[in-house]
Amino acid sequence: MKRRFNSIIILITNFPAVNPAIILTKRYLFIATILLLTGIMNNATAQDPFRRLQGMRGIGGGGGTADSLAHRTGLEDSITIRYRYLDSSRLRSFDSSLTDFGGRFPQPWNYINLGNLGTAARNLIYSPIMKPGLDPGFHNLDLYLWNVEETKFYTTTRPFSEVAYVLGSRAEQYINLTHTQNLRPNWNAGFQYRLINSPGTFQNQSTNHNNYRFHSWYQSKNKRYQNFVVVVGNKLQAGENGGINTKMLDTATYNERSSIPTFLGVDQPGSRNFFTSSIQTGSFYTTGAYMMRQQYDLGQKDSIVTDSNVIQLFYPRLRLEHSISYNTYKYRFRDADGDSAYYKSNYDINFGGSRGPFFAQDFWKVLSNDFSLYQFPDAKNPQQFIKVGATYQNLEFSSQYRDFQKARIKDNNIFLHGEYRNKTRNQKWDIEAFGNLYVNGMNSGDYTAYLSLQRLLSKKIGYLQVGFQNTNRTPSFVFDPYSGFWFDPAQTLSKENITNIFAAVDVPSLKMKLSGNYYLISNLAYFRSLHVADQESNPFNILQVTAQKQFSLGKRWNWRTWAVFQQRAGDGPVNMPLFTTRNQIGYDGNLGFKNLEMSVGLEVRYFTPYYADQYSPIKGQYTFQDSAKVKLEMPDIGAYLHFRIKTFTAYVRVENLNALDPSTGSFTNNNVPTLNYPYPGMQFRVGIFWAFVN
């Protein structure tokens, strides 16, 4: 049975050789999912995975299978699994917290969407783009994207899998499959797949997102050579309905919300078919990333001699690194049967008839080659190093507007980068500093400089972090007249300049965190209507203060609160709520059961009235407006029950309880956090996350 299961896993880890466009169709995905679950369940019945997974929490197990003494490591009966990110050598452990569903689900508490999971989302806490270089400019679906930087490279003593499934109201589906294993003691590979599918409550807002990731981490036996490979794909499909006339929410005729007509898209009944993802009007974003990084170290050998064997060690002093990556970004908007009146009044686009198709596309291909050198001042501290390097990017771009090709561009970028990190053993002053400078090409003159200092003040007081970042960047390409999404006369924009001064204090003894950001912004590019671009030449400031605290209300009863204060100084095209808060009040304990951990209670989110950005569905952008305020009728209220039994974790949540209308008993008091885009009524979600060890 074990051999059969490993054969399935090896097939999956070698999956990049297969055409993803064929394999990731829903029919084949469903079959592959059933095969994977069957293999996992068969092994789960043959062995006790809970006992073996206890090693994740530092608890030893027993009763392993018989192996020869030559191959025993002392970890045969438990699993030790840790992970690292690509640009960090620090190994991390899993977060076992039960309280935050946003850590498992693709929408944190501080984001709001357009009324359905998978639709465009934005952060209530202001966070400007501070990355120089090429930026296509489409960030409305960033919340559902996977990228190379967030890839986890594991090291584990046993094959590890996790199956996640969340079922929500209105046939909302969320699936996340993860598998990783060490093919050799020095070679780990893994696979991850995610599906988000939600028809939604209102018309023309169906979403269907598919993400996949393959990763491999190989280290030679002499520890001199490392190889990282990542393949990431995203296919995001989100229906765009342009919003509704929110006055209809108060009409009894439209108590069934799916019957409310929308501004964009033809009237059609919502589908509840799991395998149906036909979207007539919407945004279609497809991205791919293929990256390989190789490192070779020069340094000194060492070893530790024990009673039974010799453990070989290696301390790097100089590292040579080469990274090659190929990225594709395809952003499309398609309306199969557009209403000419809507396009004329909102975008000044003439169809020449009452209805007609509309299409816009930007397509990027980016090939990057990077060579870097590391120097380690302290041979026994890999967390301290100096890094310098240079990157060459080859850029290809094409755009389409309606039925003709608008532009084709071939260009390049050359930028230099440097970095210094020092994570000290005594934790006195940990330093992280880096910078990029574009010396030639499309984004010549762009740069960023970042410095962070962190110090352990004391075990009682905790940590203090202070830092600074300044970024000079070319406005996103969606502001360029060559973009297929540009509908206005050409104009020239200056580079944006953003400075951020930040500080944070973490006091574990008080279960409290405080942080602050001060932004100084000039030449910010923005949209002042659904399609008209502009740039604010006058500088303006934003002050942001965040507090997080847990209060004890009694034995195992807790109140967790998050509070964010934001204030703009100066006449800038940025609006945000003055005050935003989230609160959880509930019980955290085990009710006397040894293997049970649970958290149950109420969750409340609220923000003060403000001029919230409106959403431009054709451009996929949140745009500035200062004529209508957004106000919550009531705070968003939800109830939750989260529990874990060994390796099985479940989340049961009832959200938007605030929509209850006491006079009718129906959930029709919808909050409207974005102009013309109401939240649905009560939503019910049940999610399971089950880990298995082979």
N, C-alpha and C positions, 0 to 999 in steps of 0.2 A: 504493500500500500504506500509506503514511504517513497519507493522508487517511482511509482506511478505519479504521485503528487509532485515530486521533484521534476519529472519530465514535463508536466504542465507548466511549472514555474519557469523552467529553462526556456520553454517555448515562448512564454510571455516576455522574459527578459531579453530575448533575441528578436522581439517584435519589430524594431525599427527596419529590419530587412523587408517587412511586408508593407504594402502600400496602405497608409493610414486612411486614405479616402475611401478604400474598399472596406477595411476591417471595421472602421468606426461608424458604419451605417447601423441604424438601430437594430435591424434584424440580426446581423452578425454579432453585434454587441450583446444582445439579449442571450444568444446561444453561448457566447464566451463567458458571460456572467454566470449562467447556470452551470457550465462546466467547472468554473473556478469555485463556486459555492459547493458543488458536489464533492470536489476533491478536498476542500477544506473540512466539510462536515464529516466525510469518511474518516479523515485523520483525527478529527476532534472526538469521534466516538471511540477510536482505538486507543487514544491517549488522554491524559488529563492535562489540557492546556493551561488551566487556571493555576495549577500547582507550579508548572514550569515558568509561567509568566511572573510569578512572585518576585523573581530576581530583579524585575524592573524597578521595584520599590525597595530594593536592598534586603529582601527576605529570602533566605536560602530555601531550597526544596530538597526532595529526596526521591528515591525510587526510580532512577534512570535506567535506561537499557544497558545491557552489558557490552562494553567496548574493550578492545585490547588495551593493555597498559601503555603501549607505545603511542596511542593516540589520545589518551585522556588528558584533559586540561584542568579538571576540577570544577568545570562549569557545565558538565553534561546534563545535570538535572535542573537547571534553571537557565533563564535567558538574561543576558546582559546586553542591552541595546542602547546605543547612544548615537548622536548625529552631530554633524557640523555643517556650516554653510561654505560656499565656494571661497569667499574672501575672508574666512576666519578659520583658524586652526583649533579653536576651543571646542571641545566636545561637550554637548549638552544632553540633558535628560528630558523626558517627556513631562509636560505640565499635566498634573493629575487633578487640577482644580475642577470642581463640578459647578461652580456658581455662574460662570460666564458662558452662555450658549453661543455668543458671538465668536468665541474662540474655535468652535466646531462648525459653525454655520457661516456662509459667505456674506454676512451683513452685520457689522458691529453696531452697537447701540447708537453711536454718534452719526450714523448715516441715515438718510431718508431716500426712498425711491419714488417712482411715479405711481405707486399703488399696486405693484405686483413684483414678486421676487424675480430678479433678472432684468428688470427695466433699468433705465438710467438712474444713477444714484449720485448723491453729493454729500460732502462732509459738512456737518453743522459747525465744526471747529475749523476755522480758517487755516488752510495749509497751502501756500502758493507753490508753484512748480519752481524748483531751485536746481534744475539740472541743465547744464549747458549742452550745446550741440543740437543735432537733429531731433526735433519733436514733431511728429505728424499733427498732433493737436487734438486727437480724439480720445478724451478721458472719461466720457460719460459711462462707459462700461468697464472701467479699470478694476472695479471691485470684483469682477468675475474672471479676470485674466490670471493665468499662471505665467511666470517668467523664470529665467535662468537663475537670477539672484536669490530667489527664495527656495531653490532646490535644496533638499536635505540629503546629505551623503551619510549613510548609516555605516555603523560597524556593529555586528551582532553575532552572538554565538549560536543562534538558532534562526531558521527561517521564520519570519514574522509577517503576518497578514492582518489587515483590519477591514471589515466590511461595515459601511455606514449607510443607513437608509432612513430618510425622513419623508413622511407622508403628511401633507397638509390639506387644508380646505381647498375645494374647487380643483381637485386632482393635482395639486402641487406635488412634484416628485423631486427628490434630491438623493443621488447615489454617489458614493465615494468609495472606490476600491483601492487599497494600498497593499503592496507586497514588496518585501526586501529580504535578501539573504546573502550571506557570504558564500560565493561560489568556491572560493579558496580562502584560507585565513587572511590573505592580503588582497582580496578582490571582492568587493561588494557590488551588487547590481540590484535594481529595483524598478518597479512599474507603478504608476498611479493613474487612475481614470476617474473623471467626475462628470456627472450629468445633472443639469438643472433644467427642469421642464415644468412650466406653469402656464396654463391657459389664462389665468387671471379672472377677476370679477367683472371688469368692464370690457367692452368690445375692443378688438384690435390692439390688445396689449399682451398677446401670447409671447412667451419666451422659450427658447430652446438653446441651451449652451452645452457644448461638449469640450472638455479639456483632457489632454493626455500628457504624460511625462514619462520618459525613460532616463535613467541615470546609471552611471557606472563610475566606480572609484577603485583604481588599482594602485598598489604600492609594491615596489620590488622588494624581494626578501632582504636585500642589504639596506633598504630604506633610503636609497639615494634618488630613486625615480618615482614619480607619481603621475598618474594619468586620470583626468576627469572628462567624462563625456555626458552631455545632456542633450536631449531632444524634447522640445516642448511644442505642443500644438494647441491652438484655441480656435474654436468655431463658435462664434456668438451670433445669435439671431434674436432680435427683440422687435416686437411689433410696436409701431408708433401710431397713436391715435389722436395726437394734437390736443388732448384733454377734452373736457365736457363743459357744458353750461351748468355750473354747480347749483344754480337755482332749481334745477330739476331734482336735486337730492331731497328737496322738501315737498315734492309732489307725490301723492299716494300712487299715482299712475306708474311711477318708476320705482316702486319698492323692490322690484326685481332689477337690480342694478345693471345686469347685462343687456337690458332693453333700452338703456339710455343712449341716444345717438351721439356719436363722437364727431369732432371737427375734421378729422382726417381718416380716410379709409371708408370703404363702403360698409353698409350695415350687413352684419352676418352673425349667425348664432355662434356662441363660443363652443369650441370642441373640447371634449374631455377625454379624447383618445390618447393614451400614453404614447403611441407610435406616430401620431400626427403632429407635424410641425410646420404646416403650410402657412406662411406669413405673406400676405399680399402687399402689405405696406409696412416697411420697417427698415431697421438698420441691420446690416450684415457685415460683421467684422471677422476676418480670418487672419490669424498671425501664426508664424512658425519660427522657431529658433533652433539652430543646430550649432553646438559649441563643443570644441575639444581643447583642453588645456593640458600642457605637458610641463613638468618641472623636473629639473635635475640638480641635485645638491652636491656641493663640495664641502668637506668638513673632516671631522675626526671620528674614528671608531672607538667604541668602548664596549664593555660587557659586564654582566653581573653573574657571578658563579654561585649556584645554590647546590644543595646536596644531590639533586637529581639531574640538573641540566645547566646549560650556559645560555643566558639570555643576551642576545646581541643588541647593542645600542649604537645609535649614530647621532652625532650632534652637528647640524649644518652650520656653516659659516658664510657660504655664498650660494645663492640659488639662481639658476637660469630658468626663465619661464617664457613659454610661447603659447599664445592663445589664438585660435582661429574660430570665427563664428560667421554664420550666414543667417540673416534675419529677413523675413518677408512680412509686410504689413499691407493688408488689403482692406480698405474701408469703403463700404458701399451703402447707398440709400436707394431703395427702389419702391416706387408706388405704381402698381400695375394699372390702376384706373383712377388717376388723380382728378380732383375737382378744381377746375380752372379758377373759380371764384376764390377758393382758399389760397391758392398759390399767388394770385394777383394781389390780393389784399394784404397778405403777410410777407411775401417775398418779391413782389413786383415781377413775377414771372408770367409771361403770356403763353398760353397753350395754342391759341388760334381756334379754339373750340370749347365746348362746354366741359368735356372731360378728355383725358389723355394720359399716357404713361409718362413717368418722370424717373430719371436715373442719374446718379452722380457717383463718381468713384475716384479715389486716390490709391495708388499702388506703388509701394516702395520695396526695393531690394537692396540690402546693405551687406556687403562683405567686409569684415574687419580682420586685420592682422595686428597683433600686439606682441611686442617683445619687452620683457622687464627683467631687471636685476634686483635681487634682494641681498642685503648684507645684515648678518646677525651679530651685533656687538657682544652679546652674552651667549656663548655656545649652548648653555643649558636652559635658556629662556627663549623658546620659539615665539613667544608673545611680544618680543621686542625686536623690531627690524626696521630697516630703511629700504624703501623701494623706489626705483626710478624706472621710467619706461616711455615708450612712444607707440602710438597707434596710427595705422593708416586705414581709412575707410573708403571703399568704393561705393558710390551711390548711384542708383538707377531709379528714375521716377517716371510714372505716366499717369495722366488723369483723363477722365471722361466726363463730359457734361451732356446729359440727355443722349442724343444718338450720334454724337461725333467726338472724336478724340481731341482733347483740348491742348495737351502739352506732353512732351517727352524731354527729359533732362538726364544728362549724365554728368556727374560731378564727383568730388572727393573731399575728404577732410583729413588733416594731419593734426594730431594733438599730442602734447607732452603731458605726462602725469608723474606725480611724486607722492610719497606717503611715508609717514613715520608713526609707528605704534610702539607703545611701551606699557604693558600690563605688569606692573611691579609686583613682586612677591609680598611685600609688606602693605600693598594697597594704599600707599601714601599719595602719590600723584600719578594716576594712570593717564596717559596721553594718547590721543588720536588726532592726527593732522594729515590732511591730504589736499591736493589741488590739481586742477586740469587747466591747460591753456591750449586753445585752438590756434595754431600758428599759420595755417593755410587752409584754403578750401571754402566750401559753402558757408561754414559757420566761423570763419576767421574772426578772431577777436573775442570770441566767447571764452569765459573762464569761470571757475569757482574756486574758492579757498575756504577751508573748514578747519576749525581747531576746537577740540574738546578736552577739558581737564576734569578728572574725577578723583576725589579723595575720600578715604574712609576717615571720618572725623573721630568716631569712637564706636564701639559696639552698641552703645546705648543710643547715641544720636543718629548714627547711620552714615549715609553717603551724601556728599555734595558734588554736583556737577555744574560747571560753567562752560560756556562756549560761544563761538562766533562763526558765522558763515556769510560770505558775500558772493553773489552770483551775477554775472553779466551774460545775458543770453539773447540770441535771436528769437523774436516772437515765433510761436508755433506756426507750422507751415500752413495751417488752415487759414491764416491771415494773409497768405501770399496769393496774388492774383492768378498764379498758375494752378492753384488748387481747383479740382473739379467742383468744390463746394463754395467757390467764390462767385457771387452773382452781381457784384457792384463794380463801378469804375476803379481802375488800379490806383493804389496809393502806396507811399513808401513809409515804413515804420522804423523807428529807432530801436536800438537794443534796450531790453528791459534790464533794470538793475534792482536787485533785492538784497537787503542786508537783514540778517536775523541774529539778535543777541539773546541767548537763552541761559536759563539756570534751572536746576532741579535739586530738591532735597528729598531723600528717601529715609524715613525713620521707621524701621521695622518694629521697634519696641512699642511704638504707638499705632502701628498699622496705618501709617499715613504717608502720603506722597504729595509734595507741592512742586509746581513747576510754573515757569513763566517764559513768555516769548515776546520780544519787542521787534517789530518789523518796520523797516524804512524802505519804501517802495517808490520808484520813479519809472516813468515811461511804460506803465502797465498797459498792454494791449488787451482789449475787451470788445464785446459786442454790446452796443447800446440799444439794439432792438433785435428782433428775431434773425436779422441777416446783415445789418449795417455795422461794420467794424469801426473802431475808434482807438485812440491812444491818449492816456492821461499823462501830459508832460509835467504837471506839477507834482512834486513829491508829497506823500502823505504817510502817516504812521498808523500802526495797529498795535495795541497792547492786549496781551492775552495772558490770563492767569487761570491755572487749573489746580484743583484740590481733589484728593481722593482719601477717604477715611473710612475705617470700620469701627463701629461702636458696639460694645457688648450690652445687650438689653436684658441679660439674664443667662441662666445656664443653657448654653448652646443656641441662644437666640441672638441674632446679630442684625445690625443696620449698616449697610454699605451705601455710601453716597459718593457721587461724582458731581463736581460743580465746576463750570467753566464761565469765566467772565471775559468778555471781549468788547473792546471799544476802539473805534476809528477816530483819529485826529487829523483833520484836513479834509478837503473835498475830493475824495477818491471814489472810483467806481466799484466799491466793495461794500456790501452790506452783510451783516451777520447778526444773529440774536445777541442782545446784551448779556443775557444769562441763559445758560443751558444746564440742565441737571438730570441725573438718573439716580434712582434710589431703589435698593432692594431691602426688604424687611422680611426675615424668615428664620426658619429653624435649620441648623446644620448639625447633623449628628448621625447616630446609627440606631436609635431606639432600643439599644441593648442587644442588637444582633451583631455578632462578631464580624461577619463578612459583608455587612451592609454599610454603605456610606450614602448619605442623602442630603439634599438641600431642597426645601419647600418654602414658598412664600409668595409675596406680591412684588411686582416690579413697576415702577412709574417713571415716565420720561416727560419732561416739559421744557419748553423754551419760550421766551418772551416774544411778543409781536414784533415783526420787523419787515422791511421791504425785501422779501425773499426773491432770489433770481427766478426769472421765468425760463421755461425750457423751449429750445428751438429744435423740433423733431427732425427737420430736413438736414440741418447742420450737425445735429448731435451735440449741441453746446448749451450750457447754462448761460443766460444773458442777463445783463444788468437792467434793473427797472427800479424806479422810485415813485411810482404812482399809486400802488395798491399794497397794503400791508397784509401779511399772512398772520392769522391768529388761530391758535388752537381753541376749539370750543371747550374741551376738557383735556387734561393731561392724558397721554397714552398710558393705558393701564393693562397689565397682564398678570396672570397667575402661572406659577411654574412648579413642577415637581421633577427634580433631577435625582437620579440614584445610580449607584454602581454596586454590582455584586461580582466580586473578583474581576474578571476581564470583560464583563458585560456592563455597558453603560446605556442608560435610557434617559431621554428628555421628553417630558410631557408638558406642553405649554398651551395656554389659552390667551390669545393676544387681542388687543383692541376691544377690551370689555367696556371701554368708555363710550363705544358706539351705541350702547343700550338706550332705547327710548322707553322710559317707564310707562308712558301712556299707552303704548301699543305692545310692549314686550318684544319688539323687534330691534335688531341692531342696525339702525339706519341713521344714527347721528355721526356721520363720517367726519373725521378731521381732514383738513385740506392743507398739508404742509407745503405744497407747491401750487402756484396759481393754476386753476383749472384741472388739477390732478388730485382727486381725493383718495384717501386711504380706504380700503374695503372695510366691511363690518367685522364682526368677530371672526377670528381665525384660530383654528385648532391645528396643532402640530404634534406628531409623535415621532421621535427619532430614536434609532438604536445604533450603537457603535460597539462592535464586537471584535475583540482581538483574538487571534489564534496563533499558536506556536506549533510548528511541525516537529 
